[in-house]
Amino acid sequence: MAKHRGKKYQDALKKVDSKKEYAVSDAVQLVKDIDFANFDSTLEVAFNLNVDTKQADQQLRGAVVLPNGTGKDQTVVVFAKGEKAKEAEAAGADFVGDQDLVDKIQDGWLDFDVAIATPDMMPLVGRLGRVLGPKGLMPNPKTGTVTMDVAKAVSESKAGKVTYRTDRDGNVAVPFGKASFDTDKLVENLKTIEETIVKVHPAAVRGAYVKHVSVASTFGPSVTIDLASF
């Protein structure tokens, strides 16, 4: 059964030409214009890629720091001890610990957005795999969240670092700012993400790599982007 959409959504949809591919800046501006949420919506870009995610070398995962941030205050936890714990605190981490932090999360606390760990902490943090994994919070070297340079990792997370990952159908969805951002700042963030996705093009992929790109706000309809406009 088709999902019923409300009147505000239908009104917004009427302003989008479903047969048109919009230039990047026009697409972003349109998404801002038709956003009808009563809060500052998050804007998200969705890439459909020509990758076979059954092949390990075609599963994309990584992170990118947006030049204009995400518009969201990130709560960052760091699993570290000794000098590395001090470095994390100095860099602005919200919560720093080792066994005590693991115990707190095992007791049900998950009020954070990013988890970072030093490599020596991973055997301990690994116990939280079933809790953090499904929520996308498990520290991972590919996203720069398992590192000895905890100060850099914390700073980047606070500054607007976002992660990306292909789903089983080869889609990648990444937030790139808030509806309240100036269009040019959103476009700069969006192009930074696109450049990153293009840069990690798997060598085994032949033919068109990026098949489709669209942007949308939290509740609004999606707008298709003309790939040539990047």
VOPAGU-2260 file (C-alpha; in pm, 1 decimal, decimal comma):
REM VOPAGU-2260
SITE   aa  ch    i         X         Y         Z
SITE  MET   A    0       0,0       0,0       0,0
SITE  ALA   A    1     134,1     343,0     -93,7
SITE  LYS   A    2     225,2     566,4     195,4
SITE  HIS   A    3     -18,6     851,7     237,9
SITE  ARG   A    4     138,8    1196,3     231,5
SITE  GLY   A    5     -10,6    1502,9     394,2
SITE  LYS   A    6    -131,0    1819,5     221,2
SITE  LYS   A    7     189,2    2012,9     295,5
SITE  TYR   A    8     394,8    1743,1     131,0
SITE  GLN   A    9     164,0    1732,6    -170,1
SITE  ASP   A   10     183,5    2111,1    -205,0
SITE  ALA   A   11     564,5    2095,9    -190,6
SITE  LEU   A   12     570,7    1813,0    -444,4
SITE  LYS   A   13     377,1    2024,0    -695,4
SITE  LYS   A   14     669,8    2267,4    -704,3
SITE  VAL   A   15     915,0    1996,8    -813,6
SITE  ASP   A   16     939,4    1893,3   -1177,5
SITE  SER   A   17     988,8    1517,3   -1141,2
SITE  LYS   A   18    1117,4    1491,0   -1499,6
SITE  LYS   A   19    1382,5    1757,6   -1454,2
SITE  GLU   A   20    1741,7    1728,2   -1336,0
SITE  TYR   A   21    1832,2    2049,3   -1153,2
SITE  ALA   A   22    2171,6    2217,8   -1129,9
SITE  VAL   A   23    2328,1    2172,3    -785,5
SITE  SER   A   24    2260,3    2525,4    -656,6
SITE  ASP   A   25    1906,1    2528,2    -800,2
SITE  ALA   A   26    1827,3    2191,7    -641,9
SITE  VAL   A   27    1951,2    2303,7    -301,3
SITE  GLN   A   28    1761,2    2632,5    -321,3
SITE  LEU   A   29    1442,0    2451,4    -421,4
SITE  VAL   A   30    1471,9    2206,1    -132,5
SITE  LYS   A   31    1507,1    2502,0     103,3
SITE  ASP   A   32    1209,0    2680,0     -54,5
SITE  ILE   A   33     970,3    2384,3     -30,1
SITE  ASP   A   34    1073,2    2278,5     320,7
SITE  PHE   A   35     764,8    2298,6     542,1
SITE  ALA   A   36     885,4    2160,0     875,1
SITE  ASN   A   37     826,7    2370,7    1186,3
SITE  PHE   A   38    1190,1    2317,7    1289,9
SITE  ASP   A   39    1527,7    2362,9    1124,3
SITE  SER   A   40    1530,1    2064,0     888,9
SITE  THR   A   41    1836,1    1860,2     807,1
SITE  LEU   A   42    1916,6    1842,1     436,3
SITE  GLU   A   43    2042,2    1509,3     304,3
SITE  VAL   A   44    2197,3    1397,3     -22,8
SITE  ALA   A   45    2138,5    1046,7    -157,2
SITE  PHE   A   46    2369,9     883,0    -411,5
SITE  ASN   A   47    2275,5     570,5    -604,7
SITE  LEU   A   48    2600,1     406,6    -713,1
SITE  ASN   A   49    2686,8     138,6    -965,2
SITE  VAL   A   50    2857,0     -88,3    -712,2
SITE  ASP   A   51    2813,3    -453,3    -618,0
SITE  THR   A   52    2803,2    -445,9    -238,7
SITE  LYS   A   53    2836,4    -824,3    -227,9
SITE  GLN   A   54    3200,0    -759,9    -316,9
SITE  ALA   A   55    3406,3    -640,5     -20,4
SITE  ASP   A   56    3613,7    -404,2    -234,0
SITE  GLN   A   57    3297,7    -224,6    -351,1
SITE  GLN   A   58    3154,2    -155,8      -6,3
SITE  LEU   A   59    3221,2     210,1      62,1
SITE  ARG   A   60    3269,8     342,6     411,5
SITE  GLY   A   61    3444,7     652,7     533,5
SITE  ALA   A   62    3407,9    1005,1     662,6
SITE  VAL   A   63    3437,8    1362,2     540,2
SITE  VAL   A   64    3464,1    1692,9     723,9
SITE  LEU   A   65    3214,3    1945,6     588,8
SITE  PRO   A   66    3368,1    2292,1     539,5
SITE  ASN   A   67    3060,4    2461,8     687,9
SITE  GLY   A   68    2968,0    2203,4     947,7
SITE  THR   A   69    2639,1    2017,2     990,1
SITE  GLY   A   70    2453,5    2268,2    1204,6
SITE  LYS   A   71    2429,2    2007,4    1477,8
SITE  ASP   A   72    2620,5    2001,3    1804,5
SITE  GLN   A   73    2785,3    1659,2    1818,0
SITE  THR   A   74    2814,9    1487,4    2155,0
SITE  VAL   A   75    3143,0    1297,1    2144,0
SITE  VAL   A   76    3258,0    1014,8    2370,4
SITE  VAL   A   77    3615,3     885,7    2375,0
SITE  PHE   A   78    3740,2     552,7    2504,8
SITE  ALA   A   79    4093,3     624,2    2619,4
SITE  LYS   A   80    4313,6     632,3    2926,4
SITE  GLY   A   81    4621,3     811,6    3053,3
SITE  GLU   A   82    4763,6    1087,5    2834,1
SITE  LYS   A   83    4523,9    1009,5    2549,6
SITE  ALA   A   84    4228,7    1063,8    2781,9
SITE  LYS   A   85    4372,2    1402,7    2878,5
SITE  GLU   A   86    4420,8    1492,0    2509,8
SITE  ALA   A   87    4059,1    1401,6    2435,3
SITE  GLU   A   88    3932,0    1615,3    2720,8
SITE  ALA   A   89    4147,5    1908,8    2612,5
SITE  ALA   A   90    4012,6    1877,2    2256,3
SITE  GLY   A   91    3654,7    1910,5    2380,8
SITE  ALA   A   92    3528,0    1553,7    2416,0
SITE  ASP   A   93    3204,6    1544,4    2614,4
SITE  PHE   A   94    3271,3    1212,5    2789,2
SITE  VAL   A   95    3602,5    1029,2    2831,1
SITE  GLY   A   96    3660,9     696,9    3002,5
SITE  ASP   A   97    3742,8     329,4    2968,1
SITE  GLN   A   98    3573,6      53,4    3169,4
SITE  ASP   A   99    3346,1     304,4    3342,2
SITE  LEU   A  100    3222,5     431,3    3004,6
SITE  VAL   A  101    3166,7      76,7    2878,4
SITE  ASP   A  102    2964,9      -4,4    3191,7
SITE  LYS   A  103    2754,7     310,0    3148,0
SITE  ILE   A  104    2667,2     217,5    2788,3
SITE  GLN   A  105    2595,4    -143,6    2882,8
SITE  ASP   A  106    2348,5      -4,4    3135,8
SITE  GLY   A  107    2157,7     160,0    2852,0
SITE  TRP   A  108    2310,3     506,1    2811,4
SITE  LEU   A  109    2340,4     610,6    2447,1
SITE  ASP   A  110    2306,8     988,2    2463,4
SITE  PHE   A  111    2589,0    1068,6    2219,5
SITE  ASP   A  112    2648,8    1106,5    1845,7
SITE  VAL   A  113    3008,6     994,3    1791,8
SITE  ALA   A  114    3227,6     734,1    1962,9
SITE  ILE   A  115    3605,8     745,5    1928,7
SITE  ALA   A  116    3857,7     497,5    2069,7
SITE  THR   A  117    4232,0     446,1    2081,9
SITE  PRO   A  118    4338,1     110,0    1929,7
SITE  ASP   A  119    4431,3     -36,8    2268,8
SITE  MET   A  120    4074,7      23,6    2389,3
SITE  MET   A  121    3910,6    -178,6    2111,0
SITE  PRO   A  122    3915,3    -517,5    2290,2
SITE  LEU   A  123    3714,0    -348,1    2564,7
SITE  VAL   A  124    3491,4    -148,7    2330,5
SITE  GLY   A  125    3432,1    -462,2    2121,7
SITE  ARG   A  126    3200,6    -586,0    2396,0
SITE  LEU   A  127    2961,3    -308,9    2293,5
SITE  GLY   A  128    2937,4    -425,4    1932,4
SITE  ARG   A  129    2577,4    -546,9    1958,6
SITE  VAL   A  130    2472,8    -214,7    2111,4
SITE  LEU   A  131    2677,3      35,5    1908,5
SITE  GLY   A  132    2693,7    -151,4    1576,4
SITE  PRO   A  133    2324,5    -132,1    1477,9
SITE  LYS   A  134    2319,6     239,8    1564,4
SITE  GLY   A  135    2626,9     317,0    1353,4
SITE  LEU   A  136    2821,3     426,5    1661,4
SITE  MET   A  137    3091,3     160,3    1671,1
SITE  PRO   A  138    3440,9     313,0    1637,9
SITE  ASN   A  139    3601,5     211,9    1307,4
SITE  PRO   A  140    3942,3     285,3    1151,3
SITE  LYS   A  141    3777,1     357,5     814,4
SITE  THR   A  142    3589,3     653,2     959,2
SITE  GLY   A  143    3887,2     777,4    1160,0
SITE  THR   A  144    3724,9     692,7    1493,2
SITE  VAL   A  145    3983,3     431,8    1593,9
SITE  THR   A  146    4299,6     637,2    1621,0
SITE  MET   A  147    4582,9     746,4    1845,1
SITE  ASP   A  148    4525,3    1105,0    1731,7
SITE  VAL   A  149    4218,0    1148,0    1949,7
SITE  ALA   A  150    4252,5    1527,1    1959,8
SITE  LYS   A  151    4219,0    1549,8    1581,3
SITE  ALA   A  152    3928,6    1302,9    1577,4
SITE  VAL   A  153    3740,1    1497,5    1843,6
SITE  SER   A  154    3805,2    1832,2    1673,9
SITE  GLU   A  155    3686,5    1703,2    1335,5
SITE  SER   A  156    3372,7    1551,9    1485,5
SITE  LYS   A  157    3290,7    1876,2    1660,0
SITE  ALA   A  158    3363,7    2076,1    1342,7
SITE  GLY   A  159    3120,4    1883,1    1122,6
SITE  LYS   A  160    3253,1    1541,9    1030,1
SITE  VAL   A  161    2997,7    1309,1     872,4
SITE  THR   A  162    3026,4     942,7     782,6
SITE  TYR   A  163    2907,9     763,3     471,0
SITE  ARG   A  164    2838,7     398,6     397,9
SITE  THR   A  165    2677,8     204,3     113,5
SITE  ASP   A  166    2363,4       9,0     192,1
SITE  ARG   A  167    2292,4    -327,1      26,6
SITE  ASP   A  168    2149,9    -155,9    -283,2
SITE  GLY   A  169    2449,4      70,4    -339,3
SITE  ASN   A  170    2290,3     382,6    -193,1
SITE  VAL   A  171    2477,6     635,8      19,9
SITE  ALA   A  172    2284,8     895,5     221,3
SITE  VAL   A  173    2470,4    1180,1     394,7
SITE  PRO   A  174    2343,7    1491,4     578,8
SITE  PHE   A  175    2500,4    1812,8     449,0
SITE  GLY   A  176    2358,2    2091,0     665,0
SITE  LYS   A  177    2043,9    2263,7     784,7
SITE  ALA   A  178    1768,4    2441,6     591,4
SITE  SER   A  179    1868,9    2764,0     766,9
SITE  PHE   A  180    2217,1    2756,8     607,5
SITE  ASP   A  181    2291,1    2992,3     319,8
SITE  THR   A  182    2256,0    2815,3     -13,9
SITE  ASP   A  183    2620,6    2870,6    -107,1
SITE  LYS   A  184    2738,6    2705,0     215,3
SITE  LEU   A  185    2510,7    2407,1     157,1
SITE  VAL   A  186    2638,0    2377,1    -200,1
SITE  GLU   A  187    2998,5    2384,7     -76,7
SITE  ASN   A  188    2921,7    2107,4     174,1
SITE  LEU   A  189    2741,1    1905,4     -90,6
SITE  LYS   A  190    3022,8    1934,6    -343,4
SITE  THR   A  191    3273,2    1828,3     -77,1
SITE  ILE   A  192    3073,5    1509,9     -19,4
SITE  GLU   A  193    3039,2    1444,7    -393,3
SITE  GLU   A  194    3413,7    1486,8    -447,1
SITE  THR   A  195    3479,6    1239,1    -166,5
SITE  ILE   A  196    3239,9     979,5    -308,9
SITE  VAL   A  197    3395,6    1015,6    -654,4
SITE  LYS   A  198    3745,1     985,6    -508,7
SITE  VAL   A  199    3668,4     645,5    -349,7
SITE  HIS   A  200    3547,7     500,8    -682,3
SITE  PRO   A  201    3620,8     125,5    -656,0
SITE  ALA   A  202    3871,0      16,4    -922,1
SITE  ALA   A  203    3655,9    -284,7   -1016,1
SITE  VAL   A  204    3357,0     -70,0   -1118,3
SITE  ARG   A  205    3316,3     -27,4   -1491,2
SITE  GLY   A  206    3082,7     212,0   -1668,0
SITE  ALA   A  207    2887,9     492,2   -1501,0
SITE  TYR   A  208    2976,1     499,8   -1130,0
SITE  VAL   A  209    2726,3     755,3    -997,9
SITE  LYS   A  210    2383,3     670,0   -1138,7
SITE  HIS   A  211    2159,7     916,2    -957,3
SITE  VAL   A  212    2186,3    1195,2    -699,0
SITE  SER   A  213    1902,0    1365,7    -517,6
SITE  VAL   A  214    1860,9    1601,5    -222,8
SITE  ALA   A  215    1576,4    1645,1      23,3
SITE  SER   A  216    1489,1    1798,1     358,7
SITE  THR   A  217    1368,2    1598,4     659,3
SITE  PHE   A  218    1004,5    1576,6     549,9
SITE  GLY   A  219    1015,8    1724,7     200,2
SITE  PRO   A  220    1015,7    1558,5    -142,6
SITE  SER   A  221    1342,9    1483,0    -317,5
SITE  VAL   A  222    1490,4    1686,2    -601,8
SITE  THR   A  223    1708,1    1520,0    -865,9
SITE  ILE   A  224    2047,0    1676,2    -944,6
SITE  ASP   A  225    2202,9    1700,8   -1289,0
SITE  LEU   A  226    2530,6    1510,8   -1242,7
SITE  ALA   A  227    2705,7    1733,6   -1497,6
SITE  SER   A  228    2644,3    2037,4   -1275,1
SITE  PHE   A  229    2893,2    1913,8   -1015,5
